[in-house]
């Protein structure tokens, strides 16, 4: 509406200031969420994304800093961005900060253009599963594992039992299916921009500078400089942030302040923090 009114005014009265909404999609990508979790998911980001696309602006800027995580949540966020971009007929400009790898890169390709810092990390187009095994520890401390199932495959990859070849083969088959979905998405979005490189889809990752050569990104730069160059020196950036309720302003746990809830949230938060730390550490961050 603002742009329509601006076009109807005489040129001398028209505002030359363009405001671009900015959404920060930062953190490891995990389903769920809670008062002590800072993970990225569709639930945590959908409201911000929709608010940005409702903004009266020619484009939406996304700041991405994510080592990846859940492939499902990554694709859901990607799809929500693309659906809104088509519905609102708006350009999506993605700016990579430290890293847009694995699921983080999947979200990045929702952009019509991807701009990265020369030292950003991009790529890691692959699928990984990681866990620990404790069968020898169980024997050493004298603890017997008892598992009863209805269905012979209900306890596959139990961390307290030795791995079985058939279980590993099943997991790898699932990973290959997810990997193929990821590859198809990258090929569809990046198209002829991608250079024919044998390592492109092996899970390797590169700097933004090398990513530009490979066609994984479109340009090098930073958000403020690029937007001002494109939309004028008076361009303003508007960070889209979530509104907080009255109780959440005074409590780090929002309105759920029961002792049991706080304890459970703290435990979940520690587990999530360990998982997130492992994801970031893959990229030396």
N, C-alpha and C positions, 0 to 999 in steps of 0.2 A: 504493500500500500504506500509506504514511504517513497519508494522509487517511482511509483505511478504518479503521485502528487508532484514529485520533483520534476518529472518530465513535462507536466502540464504548466509549470511555472515559467515565466520569462527567463531566458538564459542568465540574465544578471542577478536574478533572485535565487537561482538554483544552488543547492549545497554541493560543494565539491568533495565533501568528506565521505568516504566509503568506510563502513564498519563491517569487518569480517568476523563471524563467530568462530571461536576456537574450542575444540573439545580435546582434552588430554586423555588418551587411552594408554595408561601407564600401569605396569605391573605384570606379574605372572598371570596366565589365563587359567582360571579354575572355576568350576561350577559352584553354586551356592554362594554364601556370603554371610557376614555377620558383623557385630559391633567391633570385633577385634581383627577383622580380616580386611586386607586392602587389595585382594585379588581382583582381576578383571574378568567380567562375565557379561552376558547379555543383560541379566537382571540389574547389574550395577551400572551399565552404560547406556541402556536403551533410552531412558528418560533424557539424558544429556544430549544424545544424538538427535532425538526427535525435536528437542527444544532448539538445537542449532539449525536444523533444517526449516523450522518455522520462522526463523529470523529473516527479516527483510534485507537480504544481501545477495550478491551475485554468485557467491561461492561459500563453501564450508571448509575450514581448515582443520585437519586432524593432526595432533602431535602424538606420535607413537614411540613408545619406549617399552618394549616387551621382549623377553627371551622365549616366549611361547608358552605352551601348556596344553590344555584341552583342545583337541581338534574340533570337537563338536561346538564348543563355545566360540572358538575362533571363526568357524564358518557361519554361525548364527549372527555374530556381530558383523561380519563381512556382508551377509545377505541383507541385514537391516539397513546398512549404509547404502548399498546399491539400490534397494527398493525405494528408499526415500529420495535418493539422487534422481531416479527416473520419475518418480511421482511429482517431485517439486521442480524438476528440470534445472538442477543446480550442479555446478562443477564441484568436484571434491579434490582438494589439494592435500596430499599427505606429506608430512615433514617428519623424518626419522631423527630421533635424538641419539642416544647411545646405541640402541640395538632394536632392530625389527627382524627377528629371526624365528624360524619355524612358524608357530601360530601367529606370532607378531607380524611376520611377513605376509601371512595369509590375510590378515586384516589390512595391511598396507596396500595390497593390490586392489582393494576396493576403491582406491583413489584413481582419478583420471590422470593424475600425474603424481609421481613420487620424487620428493626432493630430500636428499640426505646430506649430512655433513661428510666431508672426505674421510673422516676417521670413524664414522658410524659402522656398525656391523649389520650386514644384511644377508639374507639367504637362509641356509640351513633347511632346505626343502627336503624333509625326511620325516620319519616317525621313530620315536624311541620309547621304550618301556624300561623302567628301572625298579629294582626291588632288592631285598636282602634275603639271604637264606640262613636258617639257624639250626639245621638238623644236628650238627655236631655239638653245638652249645647245649641243646636239649639233653643230649646223652651225658654230657659232662656234668651238668648240674642235677642230673637225676630226675628230670621231669618227663612224664609220658604224655604225648599228644593223643587225645581221643577225639576223633571226628566221625560223626554218623551222618550219612547222607541218603536221600532218596534220589537216585540218579547218579550213575557212575562217574560223571564228569563234573559234579558239583564242587569238588575240592581240588580242581586243577591248579597248578602252580602254588600250592600251599607252601608258604615260606618255612614251615617247620618240618617239611618232608623233602627228601632228595628230588631233584628235577627229573622229569620223565621226558624222553625224546618226543613222544607223541604230543605232550603238552606244549613243548617248545615249538614244534612244527605248526600246531594250531595257532599259537600266538603270532608266529611269523606270517602265516597266511592272512590273519586279520590286519597286521601291520601293512602288508603289501596292498590290500584293498584300500586302506586309508591313504597310503602313499599315492596310489593311482588317482584318487579323488583330488588330492592336493596338486599333483602334477597337471591334471586336466584343468583345474581352476587357474593355475599360473599361466598355462599356455593360452587359455581363452582370454585372460585379461591382458597379458603382455604381448601376445601374438608375435608379429614379425620383429618386434623390438629385441627379442631374446637372441643372443648370439648362440650359434651351435657349438656348445662346449660339452665334452663328455662328463664333466664333473657337476654340471648344472643341477641335477636332481639326485645327487649322491648324499646329500646332507651336509656338504661343505658350506662354509660361510666365508664372506669376504668383507673388505672395507667398502665404504660408500664409493670411494674412488674406483675400485675394481668393479664394484657393482654397476657403475655407470658404463664401463666398457662391456660388461656382460649383458646389459639391457635390463638388469633388475631394477634400476632406478632411472629416472629421466634427466635429473640435473643435480648439481651440488649447490648447497647454499643453506641459509637459515630462514626461518619463517618470516620474521619482521622485514628483512631486506627484500626477500622475494615478493611479498605482498605489497610493499610500498612501491617497488619497481613496476609491478603489474597494475595496481589500481590507483597509483598516485602517491605523492609524498605525504599527503594528509591522511592516508589510510589508518584507521584505528583497529586494534584487535580487541575483541570482546570475549573474555574467557567465560565459557558456560559452566556453571558450577551447580551442584545440587543444593536445594534449600534444606535447611535443618529445622526440625521441630523445636518447640520450646524446651522440652525436657532434654533433648540431645545437646542443646547449647550448654547445659550445666553438667552433664554426665557423659563420660567417654563411652558409656554403654547404652546411650539413648534412653528409651523408656523402659527397657528390660533391665531392671536393676536388682533382681533377686540374687542372693548369694550363690545359689546353685547354678543359675544361668551364667553368672560372671565366671565361676570356676570352669564350667564346660566350655565357655567361649575362650577362656585363657588357654585351656588345653588344646582346643582346635586351632587356636592362633599359633601356638608353638609348633604344631605339626605342619601347618601351612607355611610358616616362616622357614622351616627346615627344607620343605619341598621347593619353595621359591628360591632359597639361597642356592640350592643345587642347580636350578635352572640358570640363574645368573652366572654362576661360577663357570659354566661351560664356555662362556665368552670372555673370561678373565675380568669380570665385573663384580 
